[in-house]
């Protein structure tokens, strides 16, 4: 490919060059080729996303549009509206690449008004919602996409992971069946199979996750699924390698969470704290990153006071964040403040129909010998 003079390369050649460079971790070459793609055609969505992930700023990317050759001799963007949505799209992808998920979602929501029911935008929003733990919103968007195009494969493994979190095994089973009948050679299919098999056979699930990575070694959900399986199989050293694999491709909250919990499982507190702080630096506005630092401090008795501060900061940043509330309640219980734990958790009852919330309340009531209340919360958890 390098033997073809750059002047003679067409759009497909530049794209192939960019992918080859990126796969062989030659990022500077990849950036140059993706930029060449955008000079050929400013509407090359794939090149915009790749440049954002490789660290280009919105200004860098937008400046390439003006260099697009135009046969008619007119300015390529004489129609303001077409450039405005494209600029917004660039900004959204750059936000997400730099872990500003909230900003990215706002920009995508704005684009969705311009292009209602656009599958690509709905999928991008669903993927980001899944990463930041807005599971219900993500599921709604994935279902909307499947109702518009039942043959869609993109990010369907992310959807499978969410269905497992929701314990919706009938939908998960149907999804896997559909994906297998559409294209059984895609990595998404094997991640979805891994999700489905996790309950029955962890070893089988792990081999499916590994197969997804063999098909496409840049497939992030494959690494995250593999890491989570290894973690639940009590193989934290191997889990660290899988989460690092995901992180090298694109650091996101889930790979940081996986790393922290893996390190804690084999008592490498220093490494866990480093990974949690890295997450906080990458996502300063994320309550979940703050909770991660709290989790590391909470792992030993001397750090509980610090952990409490991080959990409280996470709740100030995102008052509805149930994970931080449950962790803070656990700290209250350990230190004998059962009343504080109950009053904290009861505040969430009216907004959250969540089994883990009821279980935690039941445990606190049981510890305080209020057995009738404990029973009613266990029953509420089982109903959910």
Order of alpha helices (4+ residues) and beta strands (2+ residues): alpha-alpha-alpha-alpha-alpha-alpha-alpha-alpha-alpha-alpha-alpha-alpha-alpha-alpha-alpha-alpha-alpha-alpha-alpha-alpha-alpha-alpha
